[in-house]
């Protein structure tokens, strides 16, 4: 029995894959490859700390709150700093913007080609109970001739040149896209490298799982409540409910098995809860590249023109069939 389910795929590391894809483009300069390499290096450090969290006090709160009013864990700060340190030395990075920092980190006011967004440790409040957590990242090009950080940052998700996430769970998995399909790599602890496990990953056109915080159901709009009732009906199947409360984990399951993840607006969060730049945009990019859909319920996620760095949005993402069904209910209510 082979150690790997696909020995040939196991020979392809993330670095080899990136370099191979780079050679396919005559315009490639290698800058982009270094960015992705920096992200993979940072994720290995974060994965090491996550594995040891039960043996340290890293899952404890720092006593401070971030710009979103959420309690900051020690691991949030650690992951944030590791990512900034890993990418900050790259001369092609102009601006780094993190969910944990109120203002972006301006590395180069003039020069630099890329703007990086990341949620350093999505789901960190679940660390002490062993739930999978993750790092979400998004990469955009800095508009040519633009030195104003606000103009460079406030771009719609459609301008992303790459996005992805790392999930720290039963294994450490990297999922990313550079606009040419979605690829998945698994960190092999024996060799210390990410090895290709799925190339050109496609989300199933339909699935039997829905992921939503039904504790908020009474404050959803009537259209969402009707949709939820339909999901549980005999006509629908019914669907099975799966909700972890860690976006990266809920979406990863949805990507692999199909179905839908939804976080609608609520009475408490009328503008939605998830962050557009750090969460919805990169997850939407991955979903579309895998053949799925991502919407706010009113428009395609990646068409939203951001007006602020920490802007929130509702998010409905997943298999094409399931997302279109939600949109049917929303359109009927208008």
N, C-alpha and C positions, 0 to 999 in steps of 0.2 A: 504494500500500500504506500502510495506516495505521501510525503509530508504535505504537499500542496494538492488541492483538487485539480489544478491545472498547472503542471510543471512548466510548460512553455511560457505561460503568462507570468509565472513567478520569477522568471529571469529578467523581466522588464521592471526596473525600478522607476520611481516617479521621475528621478533626474534623467535617466536614459530616455524616458518617454517624452519629457519636455524638450530635450535636445533634439530628438528625432523629429518631433512636430515642428520645431523651429527651423530645421533644415528644409522642410517642405515649402517654406515661404522665402522667396527671393528678397523680400524687404526686411526680414528678421535681422536684428542686430545683436541679440543675446541679452538685451536689457531685461526683457520680460522674464526670461529664464532665471535670472538672478533673483528677481522679486519672488517668484514661486519657490525658489530654493530657500530664501530667507524665511518664508512662511512655514515651510516644512521643518526647517531647523527649529524655529520657535515652538512649533507644535510638539516636537519630541521632548523639549524641556517641560512644557506644560503637562504633557501626558505623564511624565515621571512624577511631578508633584501631585497630580490627581491620584495616581496609584498609591501614594503614601499618605493621603489626606487623613486616614483614620489613625495614623501613628503620630500626627502632629496637630498643632492647633490652627492649621491653615484654613479649616472650614469655619472658623469663628469670625464674627463680625468685627469690623475695625472700629465701630462706634460712630462712623460718619455715614452720610448719605450722598448719592451721586446726584447729578443734575435732574434726574427723573424722580427724585425723592425716594429711591430704593436704598435699602441697607447695603452697604458695601462689605463684601467678604474679603478676608485677607487674600484669598486666591484670586479675586477679581483684580486687585492691585498688582499681584505678582504676574498674572497673565498679561495684563496691560503693559507692564514695564518690559517684559520679555519680548513682546511683539514690537514695541517701539525701538528697543535696543537692536533687535535683529534686522529691522528694515532701515533704521536711521542712518546707517553708514553708507547706504546705497546712494550715489550721487544723482540717480535718476528719480528719487522720491522727493517730491516738493512739499507735500502736506500729508500728515497722518492724522486721521480723525477717529476717535474712539468713543464708544458709548459711555465710558467711565469719566471722560474729561469734558468739562463745560465748553472749552474752547479748543479748536484744532491746534495741533503741534506744527508750527511753520518751520520747516527745516531749511528751505531755500526760497526766499522771496522772489528772486529771479533765477531762472534755470530750474532744472528738475522737470521731469516729464509726466510723472504719475501722482495721482491723489489716491490714498489708501484709506478705506473705511473698515473698521472691524468692531465686532462685539467680542471682547476678549474671552469671556467665559459665560456663555449663554446657559441659563439654568443653574447658576452657582448656588442658589438657595437650597438646592436639592442635594448638595454634596454630602451632607451628613447622613443621608439615608440611602446612599449608593446608587442614585439615579444617574443615568448617562447625561453628560454635559458636553458642551462643544464650543468651538471657536468659529465664528462666521466672518468672512471677509469679502470685500468688494474692491475692485481696482478700476479706476477711470483715468483717462488721459487729461492732463491739465490743458485747457483750451490755449491754443497758440496765441502768444502776445498778451495773455491775461496774467497780471500779477496780483490782482485783488483776490485774497483768499476766499471771500464770500462767493465771488463769481466762479471761482475754480471749483468750489465745493458743491454749490447748489445746482447740480445737473440732474436731469431725469435718469432713471435707471437704464433706459434704452441705450445710454452712452457708456455703459459698463463694457470694458474690454475683457474682463475676467471676473469670476466670482466663485465662491465655494465655501466649504465648511470642513472642519475636522470634528469627529465625534469621539469622545473618550468614554468607552463603555466596555463590553466584554472583550473588544479589541479596539485599537485606535485606527480609525478609518478616515481617509482623506477623499473628499468628493469635490471635483472642480471642473470648470468649463472655461475655455477661452473663446467660446463662440462657435466651436466646431464639435458639438456633441458633449456628453457628460461622461467622465471617466472616474473610476473608483479604485483607490489603492488602500491596502491594509498594511499597517506597520508590523514588520516581522521582528520580534524582539531578539531573535537569534543573530540577525545580521545588522540590526539597527537601521533598517531602511524600509521605505514604503514600496511595496510590490504590487504590480497591477493585478487587480482581482476582477474588474469588470470594465470592458471597453465599450464606449458608445451605449451607455446605459439608457434604457427607455422605461418611462413610467407606464404601467398598464393603462389602457384606455378607460378601463373601469375597474372598480375594486369594491370590496364589501366592508370596508372599515371607514368609520368617520371619527374625527378627533376634534372635540370641542368641549369647552368647560361648561357643562350643563348646569353648574351651580349658578351661572349667570342667566339662565334661560328666561326667567321672569322679566328681566330687563332688556331682552332682545326685542327688536321690532316684530310686529305681527307676522311679517313675511318670513322671518327666520324661524319663528315659532311654528308656523305652518309647515315649513320645510323639515324641521326636526320631527314633527308628528308624522310626516310622510315617511321619513327614514325608518321609523319604527313600525310602520304599517305592513300588513300582509302583502300589499301591492308591491312594496319596495324590496321585500326579501325575507326578513328585514336585514338591515345592516348591523354590524357589531360595533360597539363603542370602544375606542381605545384612546385614552388621554393621559399623557405622562406629565404635562406641565413644564416640559423643557422643549422649546420650539425645535431645536436641532434634532432631538430624538424623535419627536412626533413627525417631523417632516421626513426624516430618514426612512422611517417605517413606511410612510406614504409613498415615497419615491420607489422603494423596493417592491412593495406589495400592492400599491394602488389604493384608491379611495380619496379621501379629502380631509384637509385640515382647515378649520375655520376659527377665526377670532373676530367676531363682529363688534361693532360699536355697542356699548352698554350705557346704562344711565350714569354709571360711575366714570366711564371713559367714552364720552360721546364722539370723540375724534378717533377712537380706536386706541389700542394699547401698544401695539408693536411699533418699533422704530422703522421708519421708511428707509433711511440710508444704510443702517447697519444690519437690519434683519429682512424686511420685506423685499427690498431691491435684489440683494444677492440670492435669496431663496427663490424669488420670482424668476430670475435669470436662469437658475439651475432647472427649475420646473419647465420653463419654455424650451430650453435646450434638450430636455428629455422627452418632449412631446406633450407636456401638460399645460395647464393654464394657471395664471395668478391674477387676481383682481381685488380691488377694494370693495367690490359690490356695485360701484358706479363707473369705474374705468379700469383699464389695464394698469396693474401696479407700476410697470416700468414707463408708463406715459405720464405719471404724476410729476408735475413741476414742483420741486420742493421750495418752500419759502423760508424754512429754518433748518438748521443743522440737526436738531433733535426732534424733528416733526414725527408725529405718530400717524398711524393709519390702520383701518380694519384690514384684514387679510383673509382671503379665501384662496386656497391653493391645492392643487392635486391633479387627479386624473381628469381628462377632458370631459367625460360624460358627467361626472359628479359636479364639477364646477358649473357646467352649463345648466344643470338642473337647479342649482341655487339661483342662478341668474334668471331663470324662468319665473321663479317665485317672486324675486325682487321686481322684475318687470311688471308682473301682474298687479303688484301693489301700488304702482305709480298712477 
